[in-house]
Amino acid sequence: MVLQLQYDAQTLHNTGAAFLRGNTPEEWFREMNEWEIPLKGLSGFLLPEHKNTEEAGGLLVIFNNQLPSPEKIRHPYTVINGNFFIPVNAQITPAISPGEMKDLLIWHRQILHPAIGFVGFETRDEIRLSVLVSTDKQLTRSWNHAHPGMPPTARLTNIGITQVDTTASISDLLGSGEAPKPLYELPEEDGTISSGLPPEEYPEGRTQEPSFFRGGLLFKILAGLLSLFPFGRGTGSSNRSSGSRTGAGAGGADVQKGLEKMMQDIQAKRDRELERLLKLFETNPQEALKYAIPLQDNASGRGAAPPSDRLSANNTNFNLGGLFSNRAVDGWQTSWDQSEQLRKKYREQAEKAIQEGDFRQAAYIYAHLLNDLWQAAKLLERGKFFHEAAILYQGHLNQPLEAARCYEQGGLLLEAIKIYKAQKKFEKTGDLLMQLSRRDSALEYYQLAVQASLNISDYLGAARILQEKVADTTAASDVLLKGWQHDSSAKNCLVKYLEINNLLDKAGLATKIAGIYTEKTPQERHNQLLSILLDFREHMDEPARNMTTQITYEVISPQIEHGDTSKLNLLKRVLPDDKQIPQDIDRYNNRQKYPEVNVKTDQGFRLRDDIEWYGATASMQQLIFVGILSTRVFVLRMTLQGHQKYYSWESQHLAEQIRLKREVTLDPYFPITGNMRHRQLTMFLKTNWGVIDIGAPELPLIPPFQSNIRLDTTDYSATEQLVGVTNDLDSQPVLFIADKQTRELHVQDDNMEGERVLTKCFNEKTNLPVILPLKAMPYQIYGNDPFYLHYSEYVLRVESLGGTAILKMDAEIDNMTIFQHSLNTTIVVSTKKGCLFLREDSQGFRKITENFTTGSHMLPWQLVSENLLVMASAGSGAQVYEFIPGKGGQVVREIKTASPVSFILPTGNAGTVVLVDDRGRITVAETGHRPG
């Protein structure tokens, strides 16, 4: 809701204060002197000129128990609710209830001024006016002979309008026109005035004086004259009337030719005026900027002004009123060459203004002259003119969150809160309400933020809000335990749970660890639990360490009995003081050598060999394969336990290629999101002849599948300049689009109301637009907000709000894979010089290894955890690389397969990975993941 003032002549509230214009105490006290009341008891508040400055623009004086005569108060104000001041002849619209009034009036005093807007004051802002004046000794002089002075001016009793005689002749009108100050009247460097027109136009060296004929009024009068006479109308029945009207028609034609000649002259003079403007940019660019003309229509103005051949001076500071006014506009047409020269000059002046710190002028150039409102808004931000930047973002660029951020930086928290509420940014809404000391309302929005995080299974995010914002560690612990049981970021949830409870209830941590082991952790996750407990063991007290040791014995004993002696090394961690443990482990290992198990042979599956399989992905604990057979598209849905279900759809596109006897290959495109939690997957099915679009079929929730999955095969490239497509955290499609002309990158996503929002991407370091080269195929998009993609030797990290970080490699990138969760993101890139690990976390986006291979890797690969990478080998099988701090990536395991690997898919468990060879045989292999 936006409150506004509405003038109402019938309204006259009681006077409780007065607004004194001016920015000096001298002006204020001169007006207060007219009131003839003591200063004692009066208090005041300083108002700024506008919201983005600290310069004084006036003084609000509050009357307590004394009131001047009404006629002596120039700008009277009334008081509402004891602390809200508005003009006495105004009403607030829309009407607000007492409850809404209570929410609004959060300051000690507040005023709603027609021009300055809403301003709030704290108690410390109040000024006692009597302390500003000190009196000297009383003078003992007699004033008995003082002259009373002139009597006061009589009060106005009536105001009327006198009709002026409008029967002046045309010749009188022609002599009364005045023109604005033209460009040619600007002084030269020697101080003289020279004309911008050729000397031959002024006989005997006389300069042409500004006259009515060169102004716009002449064209209005001539147009009126033409409408008074029937030039060129039909002929009459008699010779006399016919001849008369023929003459009139000839006269009309002459006038028409005269007008055309005059317009041609005006255009020629405009061209010369523009040439003078370009020359002036060379000698005095700051003065030339005052006469600059807009190069593009920015929808300002209403209607066309009379044409003029002169450029008039304008204010070169950014002004919203001038940018979006309703006055008539005289638009000048420029040639392409003139436009390019002016554009170059404008950009040079803008850059100079930026270097000098004059961001208002730079914003004026981009908004008023170049029609680049986005760049203007960014410059206003840099100049800390947040209010005007926010208006551009919200009202003209459709970027409400950027507007909210500017309102927040500018201290306009209520305006920011309105936007954050509308955009359902509940946590941010709560943060700002906390700043306003409205804790109860803030807690309500924090609870909404917690629920929103739980709806997308972001247990870490929900717990963070509960712990840091709500200060409810008990609720945060409960959420983290649920995250340990259900979230793909289970490890981080449990680590955070241990940190909180170790800090708040160290003595009870042992009991809680025992409960997690016996009640909250299934057997297949005991190794992961043990790894986390051992990592955290150094922070525990003695009872908790003893409980961890007991759990270690219980977990590793049956595994050692079945031949997995690698778990023996865990004894070194739980018994660090026992010096005999390493020797005991070596003796036990040498008793008997067990063969290494690389593949789980009890989980072998196979794809139908009559279908040509082209792509695969994984989501919601399901494996998804796509292929084609004849005229049908096939999708195989499989659980990790081997349950299969085939789906197929007839494709007109495939049928047409078969009719034309064309060989078809499918190049499916799946977003690589770094997790397995999406119920909706974008599946872009591009063939060598076009795109297969089968709509958005639903794979239903039926046993043994534990979730439904929706496949979106929409051909987004049909109508957009598509760069790439992926899914956001709500599983909705996110499009990356490049401008047709500039190739500037944009992100298109749905807001909370389901509206498509297009956001321009910008380099976070330079603030310049991000430009991508054109490709035949869409770019592969990785991750979820932030998103990642690569081109040439660059990796781009793109946020949904457009901010883009760019990391440069040493060579061109040809392949990439990702593992992402809420705390950090790990990326492996392949370049012509080799493969290396990247990471983004609290320390930033950076390289964490050098090249750990000697060349590029174009075969299938998959990051299964933040430090384990499975890469298909050149012949058959695969290698498991582990990132080891200080050592880089090293091979820690070889996985054998009978034939070359076609697909590598994650299972959601870092200890296993799915390999599919080129004959369709599927195996679930162990990666050798070592918990902790």
N, C-alpha and C positions, 0 to 999 in steps of 0.2 A: 504494500500500500504506500502511495506517495502522497504526502500532504501538500496542499497548495493553498495560497491565499486568493480569495475572490473579493474584488471590490464591490461594495453595496452601498449606494448613497443613502438608502433607507436605514442602514444600520449605524448606530452611534453608541458605542460602549462607553462605560465610565472610564475616565482618564486615570491611569495609575503610574505612567512613566512618559518620558519624551526621548526621542532620538535626535541627537545633535549631529549634523553633518560636519565634515571637515576632518583634517588630520593633525591639527595643532591645538594645544590648550588655549591659545589666544582666541581662536574662533569659538571654542566651546564657552569660555567664560564671558565673551562678548554677548552671546545669545542668552546665557543664564542671567546676565546683569539686567536684561530687559524684564525678567520675571519679578524682580523686586521682592524676593523672599530670601530669608537667611540660608546660607549653605549648610548650617548645622542640621543634621538629620537627613541630608541628601546622600545617596550612594550611587555609584556608577560602575559600568562595565565597558571596557574597550572592545570595539568590533573591528575586525580586519576589513580591508578593501574588498577582498574576496577570499575564498577558502584556501588558496594556495600561496598566501603571502602573510607575513607578520606585520606589514605596514598598516598603521591605524587608518580606518575609514570613517570612524564616527564614535560617538559616546552615547550609551544608553543610561539615562538618569532616572532613578526610581524615586518617586515621591512617597514619603511615609505619612506624616501627619499634616503636611502643608501642601497646598496646591496653588499654582499661579492662576491668573485669569485665563480662561480658555483661549481668548483671542491672542494671547502672548505666546502660546505654544505652537510652534510651526508644524511639528510632526508628533502628535500625541499618540500614545500607545496605551492599550488596556492590558490588564493582567488576568490570566485564567489559572485557576487552581493554585493561586498564590505564588507561582513561579514560572509562568509561561506568558510571554509578552508578544502581542500582535497589534497592528494598527487598529485604531478605534473604528475605522470605516471598513473593516474587512471581516470576512467569515472564513473559517477553515473548511476546506472540501477535500475528500468526502467527510461527512460527519463521523465522529468516532465515539465509541462508548467509553464510560469511565474506566473500564478495565484496560482498554487499548490506550487510553490517556495515561494510565499508570505505567504501562510498559514503555511508553514514549518518553515521558518526563523523568529521565534518570539523572539529570544534573541538578545542582543547587539552583541555578537559574538558566533559562533558555529563551531565545528570541527567534521568531520566524520573520525575517526581513524580506521585503518583496524582491530586492536585488541580490543581497548577500546570501540569503538562504537561511538554513537552520544552523544556529550557533549555540553551543552549550558552555556553561561556565561552572567552575568549582567555587567553593567558598573562598579560597585564597585569591580568586580573581577580582573580588569585590573591592572597590576603592571608596573610602570616605572622602567626599569632596572637600570637607572643611579643613582637612589636614594639608591640603595643597596650597592654601592661602594663609599668609602670615601678615598681621597688621603692624604698622609702625605706631609711634607715639601719637596720641590724639592731639590735633592742632587746635589751639585756642583762637580761632578766628570767628568773626561775626559774618553771618550770611544774610543779615537783615535787608541788605540792599541788592541781593541777587535778583537778576531778571528772570522771570518764569520761563522765558524761551518761547519758541514758536508753538502754537497749538498743534495737537496730533492730527494727522491726516484723517479725513472722514472715512468711515468704513464703507466698503462697496455694498450697494444694495441691489444692483442689477447688472447683468452682463448680457449684451445683445450683439447681433451681427447686422451691419449696415450693408445693403446691397450696393455694390460699386457699378457704375455705368459701364456696360460691356459693349457699347456701340462704337468703340474706337475703330479707326480705319485700318486697312491692311498696312498702309505705309507707316502708321504709328507703331503697329506691332513689329514691323520689320526693323525698326530702329531701337527696339528695347531688348533684344536678345543678348544674353551674356554667355560666354563659354567657360568651361573650367580651365585652370592653368595648364597650358599645353607643354609638351616636352621641349618644343623649340624655344620656350621662354627661359629654360634653364641657363644659368650663366656659364660662359666658357671659362677656361683656366685664367684668362686675363681679366675676368669680371664683366665682360661685355655680353650683350644679348644678341644672339644671331638667329636667323630664321632657319628652319629645317627644310624649307622649300627652295627650288632653283631660283636664281636671281631673275631669270627672264619672266617670271610670273608677276613681278613687281616693276612696272615701268618707272624709268628715271630713278632707279635705286630705292624706291620707297618700299618699306616693309608693309605687309598686310596687317591691318589692325584686326583684332578679334571682332567678329561681327555675327549678326544673327544668321546670315546666309550659310555660315559654316556650322551652325548648331543644329540640334535635332528638331527645334520648333518649326523651322521652315518646312520640313517634310510633312508635319502634321497639318499645317495650313494648306499646303498644296493638295494634300489628299482630301481635305475638306472642300476645297474649291472644285476638284474634279467631281465630287459627288453632287455638287449643286447644278451642274450643267449636263444635258443629255447628249454628251459626245458620242457620236457613232450610232445613235438609235435609228429606228425605222423612219422612212420618208412619209410626208403627208400627201393629201389629195390635190392641192393647188401648187402651181409653180412657185408662188411666193414662199409658201411654207416649206416647200421642198428645198428651195435654194437656201433658205435660212438655216435649215437643219444640216444641209451639206456643209455649210461654212462652219457650223458649230463642230461637226465631226472633224473637219480639218484642223480646227483649233485644238481639239482634244488630242489628235495625233501629234501635233507640235508639242503640246505639254508632255505627252508620254515620251517623245524623243528627248525632250529636255531633261526629264527625270532620269532616263537611262544614261544620258551623258553625264549628269551630275553624279550618279552612283559610280560610274566608271572613274570620274575624277576623284571621288572619295576613296575608292580602292587604291588608286595610284598614290594618293597622299598617305594612305595608311601604310603602303609598302615603304614609302620614304621615311615615314615615322618609325617603322620597325628597323630600318637600316640605321637611323640615328640611335635607336635604343641599343642595337648591337655594338655600335661604336662607343656609346657611353659606357657599356660594360667593360670596354678595354681601358678607358681612362678613369672612370669613377664608378666601379661596380656597385658600391653601396647605394649611391644615388640612383643608378639605373634600376636597381631592384624595386624601388618605389613605383616605377612605371611598368613593371613586368606584367604580362598578360597570362592568364591560365592557358595551358596547352591542351587540356581535356576538360570536358563537361563534368563537373562534380555535383550536378543536380542542384546547384545553388541558384537562387533567384526565381522569380515568377514572371514570365512574359518577356518580351523583347523591348529594350529601350531604344529611343531614336538613334539612328546611326551617327557616329562621330568619327572625325579623322584625326583626333588628338588623343594622346595618352595622358591620363591624369594621375597624380601621385596618390599612393595608397599607404596605409600603415603596414609595415613589414613584420609586425608581431602576430603570432597565431591568435585567431579570435574565432570562437565557435559561432558567434552571431554573424560575423561576416561570411563565414564559410557556408552556413545554411540559412541565409536570409531569404526574405520573400520580395525583395525589390526587383525591378526590371533590370535586365542585363543586356549590355551591348556587346555581343560576341564578335570577335575578330577572326577572320579566316586567315590562316598562314599556309605558305607553301611547305612542302616536305623539308626543303633545305633550311628554311627559316625555323621550322619547328625543331630540327635537330640541333641547329646552332644555339637556339634559346635553351633547349633542354640541357645542353652541355654547360652553358653559362650558369643555369640555375643550380645544377649539381655542384659546380665549382664553388658557388656562393654558399650552398648548404654545407659543404665540407669545411669551408672556412669558418662558418658560424659555429659548427660543432667543435672545431679546434679552439675557438675563442670562448667556448662555453655558453654561447647564445643559442640555447636549444629552442626557445620560442621562435626565433627567426628561422632556424633550420626547419622546425615543424611547419611554419607558414609556407616555406618554399615547397615542401613535400605535399602538404594538404591543399593549399590554395592554388599553387602553380602547376604541380606535377600530378595532382590527384592520387597520391599514394598515401591513403589514410593509415595504413598499417605502419609504414615507416614513420609517419608523423606521430602516431601514438607511442611508438618506441622512443622517439626523441623526447616527447613530453615526459615520459617516465624518467629518462636520464636526467632531465632538468628538474625533476621532482615536482612537476605539475600533474600530480596524480589524478586530480578531479577531472580535468579535461581529457586526459588519456583514458580514464575509465568511461567517460561518455562516448568517446570514439569506439572503444572496444564493445561496449554494450549496445549502443544505438545504431552503429553503422558498420561494424565488422563482425557482428554476431559471434563474439567471443566473450560470453558472460563471465567465465572463470578468470580470464585476464582482467576484466573490469573489476571483479571482486578483489583480486590481488592488489590492484591500484588503489581502490577505495581503502583497503586495509593499510597500505603503506602511507596513505595520506591522512590516516586517522579517522576516516569516515566509516567507523565500524558498523553502524546501523545499516548503511547502504550495502556494505560487504555482506552482512548477515542475511539480508533479503535475498541476495543472489545465491549464496551458499545454501540457503534453505530451498530455493527453487530448484537448484541443481542436485539436491539430495547429498550434499557434502556435509554429512552430519557431524563428523569429528571436527572439521574446521569451524562449523557453526558453534559447537560447544566451546572451542578454544576462544573465540571472540566474545562469547557471552561471559566466559570466565574473566576476560579482561575488563568487562563492564560490571564485574562483581555481581552477576546474576547467576549464582551457583545452581539454584534449583532448576532453572531453565536449561543451563548447560548440561546438567546431569541427565536430563531427559534426552537431549540430543546425543550424548555419549552412549546412552543405551541403544538408541537407534543405530548408531555407528557400529556398536558391538553386534547387533542382530544382523546388519548388512554384511559384516565380515563372516559371521557364522553361516549365512546363506550361501556363501561361495566357498565354504570350508577353509577359510583363512583363520585358523584357530590362533596362530601366533599374533596376528593383527588384533583380534578380539581381546586376547589376554593383555596385550600391550596397552590398549585403551583402558581396560579395567584396572591395571596396575598403576600406570603413570597418570591417567587423567581422573579416574573415579576413586583411586586409592583404595580399591577393594581387592586385596591380595587373595582373599579366600575364593572369591568368584574367579579371579584370574587363574588360580591353581586348578580349579575344577575344569575350566575351559582347556587348559594345557593338558590335563590328563585325557580329556576327550580327543584332543589333537594327537596325542601319543597313540591312541587306539585306532584313529580313523584317517588321519591326515598323511599325505605323502611327505610332508615335512615333519614326520613324527620325531625324528632324532632331535631336531631343534626345539620342538615342543617340550620334550622330556628334559633337555639340558636347561631350558628356562625354568621349568618346574623345580628342578633341583636347586638352581640358583636362588629362587625366591624363598623356598622353604628352608634352605640352609641358612639364609640370612635372618628369617623371622622365627624359625622354630628348630634350631640346630639340634636340640636334645631329642626332638621327636622325629628326626630325619630317618633313623634306622628303621623305625616302625613303618614309616611311609614307603621306604624302599622295599621292605618285605611285602607290603600290600600290593605294590605295583607288580612285583615278580609273580606272586601267587594268583592275583585276581585280574590284573589289567593286561597281562602279556601272554599271548598264545605261545606254544612251544616253538613254532617255526621262527619266532622273533627273539628267542632267548639270546642268541649270539649278538644281535643288535643291542639289546638291553645291557648285556655284559660289557660290550665295548664302551657304551656311554658311561656306565658306572665306574669303569676303570679309569677313563679319562678324567672323571670328576673326583676320583678318590682322594687326591691330595688336599681337597678343600673340606673333606668330611672330618667329623670327630671320631674318636676311637670306636664307639658302638656302631656307627654307620660303616666304618672301614671293615670291621669284623663281619658285619652282615654282607658286605660286598664279597669278602673272601669266601664265605659260606656259599653264596650263590654261584661263585666261580667254580667251586668244587662240584656242585650239583649239575652245572651246565656242561662242563668239559669232560666229566668222567665217562658218560655213555658214548660221547663222540670219540674219545681215545680208544675205548673198547672196540669201536667199529673201524679203527685204523687211521683216524684223523689225528695224527700226532702233532700237527701244527698248533693245536690248542695248548700243548704243553708249555709253550713259551709264555703263555699268560701267567704261569706260576711265578715267573720272574717279577711280574708287576705286583702281584698280591703278596709276595714274600721277598721284598727287595733286600732285606737284611740277611737272608739265608745264602751264604756264599757257596754252598754245595749244590744249589739248585741247577746251575748251568751244567755241571758235570753229570748230575743224575739224569738230566734230560738227554744229554749226548749218549750215555750208556743205554738208555731205554730205546732211543731211535736206532742204534746200531744192532739191537737184538734181532730185528727182522725188517727187511725192506718191503714195503708195500708198493704195488704198482700205482702210478698216478692216474687218477680218474679225471678225464677232461670233459666227458659228455655224460649227461644223464640218459642212459640208454632206455630207461623205463618210460621216457616221455618222448617218443618219436612219432611224428605225424607226417602226412604227405598231402600236397595239393593235387587236385585233379590235373592229369597231364594232358587232357584234350583242350584245356583253356590256356591261352597265352597270358601269363601274369606279368604285369608291368609296374605295379607299385604296391606299397604296404605301409601301414602306420599302426599305432597302438593307442588306445584310449579306454578309460574306465575298465581296466583289467581285461581288455579284449583286443585281439589281433584282427586287423582289417586288411584284406587283400583285394585288389581290383585288377580285372583282366577282361579280355574280349574273346568271344567265340562267334564267328560268322557275323550276324547282325545284332547280337545281344551283348550288353554290358553285364559282367558278372562281378558280384561282391561276395567274398567269403568272410564270414564272421566266426571267430574261433576263440574259445577260452584257453587259458594256460594249461588246463587239464586235458585238452584235446577235443572237446565238444565242438562240432562244426555245424554251420547252417549256411546254405548258399542262397543268394538272391540274384535275380537277373531281370533286365529290362530291355525291351526292343528299342533299337536306336534307328531313327530315320537317317541320321548322318552316316552310320555304318552301311545301311542298306543302299544308300545312294552310291557309296564308293564301290561296293560290290557290283552294282549295276554297271558302273563305269569301268569295271575290271581294274581297279586301282589297289595296290598293296597298301595296307593301313598299318601304321605303328602308333601306339598310344604312349604319350609322355605325361602321365598324371602328375599333378602338383598338390602336395599336402603341406600345410603350414607345420613347421617344426617348433612346437610350443615349449618344449622343455619339461612338460609334465604330462600326466595321463588322467586329467580330470575333466575333459571337455565332453559334454553330451551332444554338442553340435560341431561337426567337422566340415571345413570347406574342402571340397574335392574338385579341383579344376581339371577337367578331362580334355586335354588338348591333343589332337592327332596331327599327323603331318598334312592333313587336308582341312582342318578346322577344329571346332570345339563340339564335344558331346554334352548336351544339356538334358538331363533326365529329371530336372526339378530338385526337390528336396525330400527324398524318400526317408521314411522313419524305420529304423530297425527296432522293433518293439521290445519292451521289457517282458521277456518270457524265459522261464527256467531253461537251462542253467545260467543264462546271462543275467547279471545282477543290475543292469542298467540299460535303458534305451539309449540309442545313438541316432542323431539326425544327420544325414549326409547332404550338404548343400552343394549342388553342382551348377549353380547359377553362373551364366557366362557374363561376368561383370565387365569383361573387356569389350563387350559389344557396343556399349554406349559411353564408356569412360576411357581416358588415357591411362589405362591401368599399369601401375608399376608392380604391385604385388597385393596379395590378400591373405589375411590370417583371421584369427578369432581373438576377441578380447577376453577378459576374466569372466564375463557373463556368457561366454560362448557365442557372442554375436559377431557377425563379420565386420572386419576393419579393412578398409580399402586404402591403399597407398596410391595416390594419383599424381601425375605430373602435368603441369600446364602445357597446353599444345604449343604455345609460342616460346615460352621462356624455359621450359623443362623444370620449373620450380616445384619442389616436392610438397604435397599436402597429405594430411591424414584425415580420412572421413570415417566418422563413427557415429553411433546413435547416442543422444543424450538420454536422461532419465524419462523424458516425455516421448521417446521414440522418434524424435526428429533427427534428420541427418545433419551433422555439423562438420563443416570443412575447415581444417586448421592448417595454416601455412607453417612449414617447418623452417627453423632458423638455427644457424650455427651459434651455440651458446657462447663461444669466445668472441666472434666478430659481429654477431647480431645480423649477419647477412643471410639471405634465403639459401636453402640447400638445393643444389641443382644436380640432377642425375642424367647421365647419357641415355639415349634410347636403346632398348634391346628388343629382339624379336620375341623372346619369352619373358614372362614376368620374373622379377627378382624373387629369390627365395626369402621369405620373411621368417625370422626366428624369434621365439620368446613371447612374453605377455607383458606389455606396458611396464618397463620399457621394452621396445621391439628392437631387433637387430637385423641388419642386412649388410651386404658387402658389394663393392664394385671396385675394379682396378686394384689398387693396393690399400684401399680404405675400408675400415669397419665402422658403420654408423650405428649409434645408439640413439633411438628416437623415442621421445615420450609422447603421450597422447596429446599434450598441450603444445607440441611442436618443438620443444627444446631438443637440440641434437648435438651430441658429442661425437667427434670424429677422431679415430685412432688410426695412424698410418703404419703400415707394415714395410718391410724392406723390399718386398717384391709383390707382384700381382697375386691376388688371392683367387684360388680356383675351387675351394671346397670349405665347408664349415659345419660344425655340429655344436650343440648347446646342452647344458644342464642348468636348470634355473629353479630357485626357490626364493622364499621371501627375504632371506638374509644375504645371499650372494648369488652371483651368476658366474658359471665357468664356461668358457668357449675355447674350442680348438679350431684353428684355421690352418689350411694347407696353402702354401705359396710355392712359387717356382724354386725357392731356395730351401724349402723344408716345412715341417709342421711345428707349431708352438702353442702353448697354453696362454689364454687371456683370462682375467678375472675382474669382476666389478663387485666391490663391497664398500664398506665404510671408508676404505683408503682410496677409492676412486676406480676408474676404468683404466686398466694397464696390462702390460705383458708381465707374466710371472715366470716364464722360461725363455731360453733361447731355442733355436731349432733343434728338435730331438730326432729328426730324420734328415736325410740328405737331399731329398727331393719331394715333389708334391704327391698327394694321395688322392686319387680320383675314384677309388673303389668305395663300397659301403663302409660306414663306420658309425659308432654310437657312443656318446658319453653316458655311462650308466650311473655315475655319481660325480661328485665334484672333483674327484681325483683319479677315476678309472675310465679309460678309453679302450673300446674294443674296435680293432681295425681289421678289415678283411685282408688276407694275404694275397699275393699275386697269383699263386697257383691255387691252392685250396686251403681251407681252414682260416684261422684268424689269430691275431696276437692281442694280448691285453697289456696296455701301457698304464703305468701308474705315475702320477705326478708326485714327486718326492721333493719337499722344500730343500733348496740348496743343490739338488742334483738334476732337476728337470724331469722329463719323461723317460721312463725306463721300462723295458719289457719284463713283465713279471710272470707271464703264463702264455703257453701256446695251446690253442684249441684246434683239434683236428676234425676235418670233415672229408667226406669221400670225393666231393667235387667243389668247384669254385663257389664262393658265397655270393648270392644275389641280394639278400636283404639282411640287415641286422636291426632287431627291434628290442626296446626295453621291456622289462616285465614289472617295473615298479619296485624291484628289489635289486640292490646293487650286487648281490651275490650271484645272480643268474642273468642270462641274456638269451634271446631267441635268434638262432641262425637258420636261414633258409638257403639251400644250395640251388644251383641252376637246374636241378631235376625235380624241384618242388619238395624235397625232403626237409622236414622241420625238426630241429632239435633244440632242447633247452639245455644250455651249457653253463657250467660254473665258471665264474670269472676269477675265483681265488680272492674275492674281497675279504679283507681282514678287518673286522670291526675294530674301531678305535684307531 
